[in-house]
Amino acid sequence: MRFILLLALCPSLFAARPNIIFILADDLGWGDLGCYGNKTIQTPNLDAMAKQGTLFTQFYVNASVCSPSRCAFFTGQYPSRHRIHGHYATKQQNDARGMSNWLEPQVPNAASLMKTAGYTTAHIGKWHLGSNSGGPPPDAYGFDFVGTSEKDGANGPAADPYFRAKSTAIFVDECLQFIEKAGDTPFYLQLWTLVPHATLNPTPEQMAPYARLRANGKDFPHASAMQIFAASVTDLDTQIGRLLAGLEKLGKDENTLILFSSDNGPEDIHIGNAGHSGVGSAGPFRGRKRSLYEGGIRVPGILRWPGKIPAGRIEDKAIMAGVDWLPTICKLAGVTPPADHTFDGEDVGDVLLGQSHPRTKPLMWEWRFNISGEPFHHSPELAIRDGDWKLLMNPDRSRVELYDITKDLTQLNNVAEHHPDIVEKLAAQVTTWAKTLPSGPRDPTAGQMHSGMPGKPDSRPLKGQGKKKNEPVK
């Protein structure tokens, strides 16, 4: 209370505290933007944002699907701490996978912690941290304003078939209204988009610039998957451009830190509900959504803060991750987190401002379930990145793979037999970490490179679950 009163009496103390906007796309791959090398999809606004700020080539999320990835950004902790191992679904499906049904609201998070520094807070767009399985709504987590979400586009007969196509524009309208209403109060805003997650249905106007991508050329009557996907990503870019322009018009752009990223890698075209989103690009990397190979967990990371974050910088050396977001913005906002809330990430504010140095903590991942689609992307269950090395392994060591990730982007040359000392060091770290995680059922095919049934739910029972079946692929 004394801190907030002091800020009210001395508003100049806010000067060094940036407004913060966190934009999170859904299923956007590392290679889906022009600034990351895409030659097909037009993303001029995000390309411009990268030129005005810093583009990170080694930006990771801490899970290969949506709910756990979002938890890591929001709490600064590995999602398995909270028994969030996969996407939140129905209670029955969550229980079958040994998962919680929602992130507990009392867990310190970005919204609640920013409020302690006098920030007004908002969440607009996709949530997927438990309200779809009966959990608390987003406003229970410390948000002053909660806008439109995916639930508002329900698939009833009266629903607009183009809701998803129009959703980013709706979200941006609400963002600008929130920012204007915030006035001189610093704000923390989460804009989590629905695009380009399936099912995509862009409007004819959004599709028009990509007529050349129809299945057999511009005169062919049917849209191709790439036309639909490209149109959706370009509209996402257009609406982010509107947000940036509105921020400037409101005089807020100079002291606003913006992060743009994605919750995981691109969907696999073989997944049954992938629709047209399965043609996204993982760039040069092996792996897609659900995989612990690079393409499933390495995503775009663009940060802009005029005059603070170097403009036009492409940062190839620093390794950043979703768990670093909360400790970093806490430091920038002057927030001291509760002593019993241990961050798994680290403050990388100096890296944002231009420095480049190795991480002090390795990054670790787990995936307990089946991976459908191409066997080439079927990773082991555990992974650890420490410096230039990345180790992937199954707990029983039925698969052990070591890669120098700076030299072998596609993870084709397993050098484990040539570096047994590095294997043992990293294996000990990730195994010790895995033993601290909540126990629970595992899919019998987890960590296996198998042909499977592409696009079909896995019908085999989960370990420890008798006859219960694995959830449908999502």
Protein Blocks (a to p, Z undefined) as FASTA:
>chain_A
ZZmmmmmmmmmlmmmpccddddddehiafklcfknopakbccfklmmmmmmmccdfbbcd
fbfbfklmmmmmmnopafklnopabccddfklmmmnopafbdcfklccfklmmmmnopac
ddedjeklopmnopacfklnopabdcddfklmccbfkbcfklmmmmmmmmmmmmmmmmmm
nmmaccddddddfbfcdcddddfklmmmmmmmgmnojklcbdcfklmmmmmmmmmmmmmm
mmmmmmmmnopmmmcccddddfbdcddfklmklmmmlmccehjagciehiabfklmgccd
ddddehkacghiacfkbccdfklmmmmmmmmnopacdfklccfbdcfklmmnopacddfb
dcddddfbdcehjfklmccfbdcdehjbccdddfklpaccdddfklmmnopaccklmmmm
lmmmmmmmmmmmmmmpccddddfkgoiacfbjghiacfbdcehiljaccdddZZ
